[in-house]
Amino acid sequence: LAVPPALSIAELPVAPTAQHVVQTQMQVDSERTLQELAMLQAELARMQQVNSQQLQVISEQNSTIASMHTTIAAQNTCLGGLQTTVSSQHAVIGEQASNLCLLGEAVPKSLNAMRTEIVTSVERAAHPGAKKKN
């Protein structure tokens, strides 16, 4: 270790002056302020990192939401197509029901006409010389 050189009489410390006390206090205050500033800068850097991470999460969530909107729009398009198909099927079913009603009315009349024809044919066969009824 290096030993400092001996001080001369002129360099020996004397009682601190008021200016020296003020300068010393200002230096202590400045060092404390610099330390506080360094701690605040470190805290700011940490907060900026957290903020950056949160922005990344928000960005990913926005992408997910945009994808969900696209999916929902596609599903709505499919639903519109299904509604059109169901409406068409209802129309076809209505027409078929109407046709069945007409058949329900026509079949008994047709069966009665056939029955009458059969009875007439049987009667003619049973009485070959009989005249036709009008």
Distance bins in CASP14 RR format, pairs under 12 A and 6 or more apart:
PFRMAT RR
TARGET T0000
AUTHOR 0000-0000-0000
RMODE 2
METHOD distances of the structure
MODEL  1
4 11 0 0 0 0 0 1 0 0 0 0 0
5 11 0 0 0 0 1 0 0 0 0 0 0
6 12 0 0 0 0 0 1 0 0 0 0 0
7 13 0 0 0 0 1 0 0 0 0 0 0
13 20 0 0 0 0 0 1 0 0 0 0 0
14 20 0 0 0 0 1 0 0 0 0 0 0
15 21 0 0 0 0 0 1 0 0 0 0 0
16 22 0 0 0 0 1 0 0 0 0 0 0
16 23 0 0 0 0 1 0 0 0 0 0 0
16 24 1 0 0 1 0 0 0 0 0 0 0
16 25 0 0 0 0 0 1 0 0 0 0 0
17 23 0 0 0 0 1 0 0 0 0 0 0
17 24 0 0 0 0 0 1 0 0 0 0 0
18 24 0 0 0 0 0 1 0 0 0 0 0
18 25 0 0 0 0 0 1 0 0 0 0 0
19 25 0 0 0 0 0 1 0 0 0 0 0
19 26 0 0 0 0 0 1 0 0 0 0 0
20 26 0 0 0 0 0 1 0 0 0 0 0
20 27 0 0 0 0 0 1 0 0 0 0 0
21 27 0 0 0 0 0 1 0 0 0 0 0
21 28 0 0 0 0 0 1 0 0 0 0 0
22 28 0 0 0 0 0 1 0 0 0 0 0
22 29 0 0 0 0 0 1 0 0 0 0 0
23 29 0 0 0 0 0 1 0 0 0 0 0
23 30 0 0 0 0 0 1 0 0 0 0 0
24 30 0 0 0 0 0 1 0 0 0 0 0
24 31 0 0 0 0 0 1 0 0 0 0 0
25 31 0 0 0 0 0 1 0 0 0 0 0
25 32 0 0 0 0 0 1 0 0 0 0 0
26 32 0 0 0 0 0 1 0 0 0 0 0
26 33 0 0 0 0 0 1 0 0 0 0 0
27 33 0 0 0 0 0 1 0 0 0 0 0
27 34 0 0 0 0 0 1 0 0 0 0 0
28 34 0 0 0 0 0 1 0 0 0 0 0
28 35 0 0 0 0 0 1 0 0 0 0 0
29 35 0 0 0 0 0 1 0 0 0 0 0
29 36 0 0 0 0 0 1 0 0 0 0 0
30 36 0 0 0 0 0 1 0 0 0 0 0
30 37 0 0 0 0 0 1 0 0 0 0 0
31 37 0 0 0 0 0 1 0 0 0 0 0
31 38 0 0 0 0 0 1 0 0 0 0 0
32 38 0 0 0 0 0 1 0 0 0 0 0
32 39 0 0 0 0 0 1 0 0 0 0 0
33 39 0 0 0 0 0 1 0 0 0 0 0
33 40 0 0 0 0 0 1 0 0 0 0 0
34 40 0 0 0 0 0 1 0 0 0 0 0
34 41 0 0 0 0 0 1 0 0 0 0 0
35 41 0 0 0 0 0 1 0 0 0 0 0
35 42 0 0 0 0 0 1 0 0 0 0 0
36 42 0 0 0 0 0 1 0 0 0 0 0
36 43 0 0 0 0 0 1 0 0 0 0 0
37 43 0 0 0 0 0 1 0 0 0 0 0
37 44 0 0 0 0 0 1 0 0 0 0 0
38 44 0 0 0 0 0 1 0 0 0 0 0
38 45 0 0 0 0 0 1 0 0 0 0 0
39 45 0 0 0 0 0 1 0 0 0 0 0
39 46 0 0 0 0 0 1 0 0 0 0 0
40 46 0 0 0 0 0 1 0 0 0 0 0
40 47 0 0 0 0 0 1 0 0 0 0 0
41 47 0 0 0 0 0 1 0 0 0 0 0
41 48 0 0 0 0 0 1 0 0 0 0 0
42 48 0 0 0 0 0 1 0 0 0 0 0
42 49 0 0 0 0 0 1 0 0 0 0 0
43 49 0 0 0 0 0 1 0 0 0 0 0
43 50 0 0 0 0 0 1 0 0 0 0 0
44 50 0 0 0 0 0 1 0 0 0 0 0
44 51 0 0 0 0 0 1 0 0 0 0 0
45 51 0 0 0 0 0 1 0 0 0 0 0
45 52 0 0 0 0 0 1 0 0 0 0 0
46 52 0 0 0 0 0 1 0 0 0 0 0
46 53 0 0 0 0 0 1 0 0 0 0 0
47 53 0 0 0 0 0 1 0 0 0 0 0
47 54 0 0 0 0 0 1 0 0 0 0 0
48 54 0 0 0 0 0 1 0 0 0 0 0
48 55 0 0 0 0 0 1 0 0 0 0 0
49 55 0 0 0 0 0 1 0 0 0 0 0
49 56 0 0 0 0 0 1 0 0 0 0 0
50 56 0 0 0 0 0 1 0 0 0 0 0
50 57 0 0 0 0 0 1 0 0 0 0 0
51 57 0 0 0 0 0 1 0 0 0 0 0
51 58 0 0 0 0 0 1 0 0 0 0 0
52 58 0 0 0 0 0 1 0 0 0 0 0
52 59 0 0 0 0 0 1 0 0 0 0 0
53 59 0 0 0 0 0 1 0 0 0 0 0
53 60 0 0 0 0 0 1 0 0 0 0 0
54 60 0 0 0 0 0 1 0 0 0 0 0
54 61 0 0 0 0 0 1 0 0 0 0 0
55 61 0 0 0 0 0 1 0 0 0 0 0
55 62 0 0 0 0 0 1 0 0 0 0 0
56 62 0 0 0 0 0 1 0 0 0 0 0
56 63 0 0 0 0 0 1 0 0 0 0 0
57 63 0 0 0 0 0 1 0 0 0 0 0
57 64 0 0 0 0 0 1 0 0 0 0 0
58 64 0 0 0 0 0 1 0 0 0 0 0
58 65 0 0 0 0 0 1 0 0 0 0 0
59 65 0 0 0 0 0 1 0 0 0 0 0
59 66 0 0 0 0 0 1 0 0 0 0 0
60 66 0 0 0 0 0 1 0 0 0 0 0
60 67 0 0 0 0 0 1 0 0 0 0 0
61 67 0 0 0 0 0 1 0 0 0 0 0
61 68 0 0 0 0 0 1 0 0 0 0 0
62 68 0 0 0 0 0 1 0 0 0 0 0
62 69 0 0 0 0 0 1 0 0 0 0 0
63 69 0 0 0 0 0 1 0 0 0 0 0
63 70 0 0 0 0 0 1 0 0 0 0 0
64 70 0 0 0 0 0 1 0 0 0 0 0
64 71 0 0 0 0 0 1 0 0 0 0 0
65 71 0 0 0 0 0 1 0 0 0 0 0
65 72 0 0 0 0 0 1 0 0 0 0 0
66 72 0 0 0 0 0 1 0 0 0 0 0
66 73 0 0 0 0 0 1 0 0 0 0 0
67 73 0 0 0 0 0 1 0 0 0 0 0
67 74 0 0 0 0 0 1 0 0 0 0 0
68 74 0 0 0 0 0 1 0 0 0 0 0
68 75 0 0 0 0 0 1 0 0 0 0 0
69 75 0 0 0 0 0 1 0 0 0 0 0
69 76 0 0 0 0 0 1 0 0 0 0 0
70 76 0 0 0 0 0 1 0 0 0 0 0
70 77 0 0 0 0 0 1 0 0 0 0 0
71 77 0 0 0 0 0 1 0 0 0 0 0
71 78 0 0 0 0 0 1 0 0 0 0 0
72 78 0 0 0 0 0 1 0 0 0 0 0
72 79 0 0 0 0 0 1 0 0 0 0 0
73 79 0 0 0 0 0 1 0 0 0 0 0
73 80 0 0 0 0 0 1 0 0 0 0 0
74 80 0 0 0 0 0 1 0 0 0 0 0
74 81 0 0 0 0 0 1 0 0 0 0 0
75 81 0 0 0 0 0 1 0 0 0 0 0
75 82 0 0 0 0 0 1 0 0 0 0 0
76 82 0 0 0 0 0 1 0 0 0 0 0
76 83 0 0 0 0 0 1 0 0 0 0 0
77 83 0 0 0 0 0 1 0 0 0 0 0
77 84 0 0 0 0 0 1 0 0 0 0 0
78 84 0 0 0 0 0 1 0 0 0 0 0
78 85 0 0 0 0 0 1 0 0 0 0 0
79 85 0 0 0 0 0 1 0 0 0 0 0
79 86 0 0 0 0 0 1 0 0 0 0 0
80 86 0 0 0 0 1 0 0 0 0 0 0
80 87 0 0 0 0 1 0 0 0 0 0 0
81 87 0 0 0 0 1 0 0 0 0 0 0
81 88 0 0 0 0 1 0 0 0 0 0 0
81 89 0 0 0 0 0 1 0 0 0 0 0
82 88 0 0 0 0 0 1 0 0 0 0 0
82 89 0 0 0 0 0 1 0 0 0 0 0
83 89 0 0 0 0 0 1 0 0 0 0 0
83 90 0 0 0 0 0 1 0 0 0 0 0
84 90 0 0 0 0 0 1 0 0 0 0 0
84 91 0 0 0 0 0 1 0 0 0 0 0
85 91 0 0 0 0 0 1 0 0 0 0 0
85 92 0 0 0 0 0 1 0 0 0 0 0
86 92 0 0 0 0 0 1 0 0 0 0 0
86 93 0 0 0 0 0 1 0 0 0 0 0
87 93 0 0 0 0 0 1 0 0 0 0 0
87 94 0 0 0 0 0 1 0 0 0 0 0
88 94 0 0 0 0 0 1 0 0 0 0 0
88 95 0 0 0 0 0 1 0 0 0 0 0
89 95 0 0 0 0 0 1 0 0 0 0 0
89 96 0 0 0 0 0 1 0 0 0 0 0
90 96 0 0 0 0 0 1 0 0 0 0 0
90 97 0 0 0 0 0 1 0 0 0 0 0
91 97 0 0 0 0 0 1 0 0 0 0 0
91 98 0 0 0 0 0 1 0 0 0 0 0
92 98 0 0 0 0 0 1 0 0 0 0 0
92 99 0 0 0 0 0 1 0 0 0 0 0
93 99 0 0 0 0 0 1 0 0 0 0 0
93 100 0 0 0 0 0 1 0 0 0 0 0
94 100 0 0 0 0 1 0 0 0 0 0 0
94 101 0 0 0 0 1 0 0 0 0 0 0
95 101 0 0 0 0 0 1 0 0 0 0 0
95 102 0 0 0 0 0 1 0 0 0 0 0
96 102 0 0 0 0 0 1 0 0 0 0 0
96 103 0 0 0 0 0 1 0 0 0 0 0
97 103 0 0 0 0 0 1 0 0 0 0 0
97 104 0 0 0 0 0 1 0 0 0 0 0
98 104 0 0 0 0 0 1 0 0 0 0 0
98 105 0 0 0 0 0 1 0 0 0 0 0
99 105 0 0 0 0 0 1 0 0 0 0 0
99 106 0 0 0 0 0 1 0 0 0 0 0
99 107 0 0 0 0 0 1 0 0 0 0 0
100 106 0 0 0 0 0 1 0 0 0 0 0
100 107 0 0 0 0 0 1 0 0 0 0 0
101 107 0 0 0 0 0 1 0 0 0 0 0
102 108 0 0 0 0 0 1 0 0 0 0 0
102 109 0 0 0 0 0 1 0 0 0 0 0
102 110 0 0 0 0 0 1 0 0 0 0 0
103 109 0 0 0 0 0 1 0 0 0 0 0
103 110 0 0 0 0 1 0 0 0 0 0 0
103 111 0 0 0 0 0 1 0 0 0 0 0
104 110 0 0 0 0 1 0 0 0 0 0 0
104 111 0 0 0 0 0 1 0 0 0 0 0
105 111 0 0 0 0 0 1 0 0 0 0 0
105 112 0 0 0 0 0 1 0 0 0 0 0
106 112 0 0 0 0 0 1 0 0 0 0 0
106 113 0 0 0 0 0 1 0 0 0 0 0
107 113 0 0 0 0 0 1 0 0 0 0 0
107 114 0 0 0 0 0 1 0 0 0 0 0
108 114 0 0 0 0 0 1 0 0 0 0 0
108 115 0 0 0 0 0 1 0 0 0 0 0
109 115 0 0 0 0 0 1 0 0 0 0 0
109 116 0 0 0 0 0 1 0 0 0 0 0
110 116 0 0 0 0 0 1 0 0 0 0 0
110 117 0 0 0 0 0 1 0 0 0 0 0
111 117 0 0 0 0 0 1 0 0 0 0 0
111 118 0 0 0 0 0 1 0 0 0 0 0
112 118 0 0 0 0 0 1 0 0 0 0 0
112 119 0 0 0 0 0 1 0 0 0 0 0
113 119 0 0 0 0 0 1 0 0 0 0 0
113 120 0 0 0 0 0 1 0 0 0 0 0
114 120 0 0 0 0 0 1 0 0 0 0 0
114 121 0 0 0 0 0 1 0 0 0 0 0
115 121 0 0 0 0 0 1 0 0 0 0 0
115 122 0 0 0 0 0 1 0 0 0 0 0
116 122 0 0 0 0 0 1 0 0 0 0 0
116 123 0 0 0 0 0 1 0 0 0 0 0
116 133 0 0 0 0 0 1 0 0 0 0 0
117 123 0 0 0 0 0 1 0 0 0 0 0
117 124 0 0 0 0 0 1 0 0 0 0 0
118 124 0 0 0 0 0 1 0 0 0 0 0
118 125 0 0 0 0 0 1 0 0 0 0 0
119 125 0 0 0 0 0 1 0 0 0 0 0
119 126 0 0 0 0 0 1 0 0 0 0 0
119 133 0 0 0 0 0 1 0 0 0 0 0
120 126 0 0 0 0 0 1 0 0 0 0 0
120 127 0 0 0 0 0 1 0 0 0 0 0
120 130 0 0 0 0 0 1 0 0 0 0 0
120 132 0 0 0 0 1 0 0 0 0 0 0
120 133 1 0 0 1 0 0 0 0 0 0 0
120 134 0 0 0 0 0 1 0 0 0 0 0
121 127 0 0 0 0 0 1 0 0 0 0 0
121 128 0 0 0 0 0 1 0 0 0 0 0
121 132 0 0 0 0 0 1 0 0 0 0 0
122 128 0 0 0 0 0 1 0 0 0 0 0
122 130 0 0 0 0 0 1 0 0 0 0 0
123 129 0 0 0 0 0 1 0 0 0 0 0
123 130 1 0 0 1 0 0 0 0 0 0 0
123 131 0 0 0 0 0 1 0 0 0 0 0
123 132 0 0 0 0 0 1 0 0 0 0 0
123 133 0 0 0 0 1 0 0 0 0 0 0
124 130 1 0 0 1 0 0 0 0 0 0 0
124 131 0 0 0 0 1 0 0 0 0 0 0
124 132 1 0 0 1 0 0 0 0 0 0 0
124 133 0 0 0 0 0 1 0 0 0 0 0
127 133 0 0 0 0 0 1 0 0 0 0 0
END
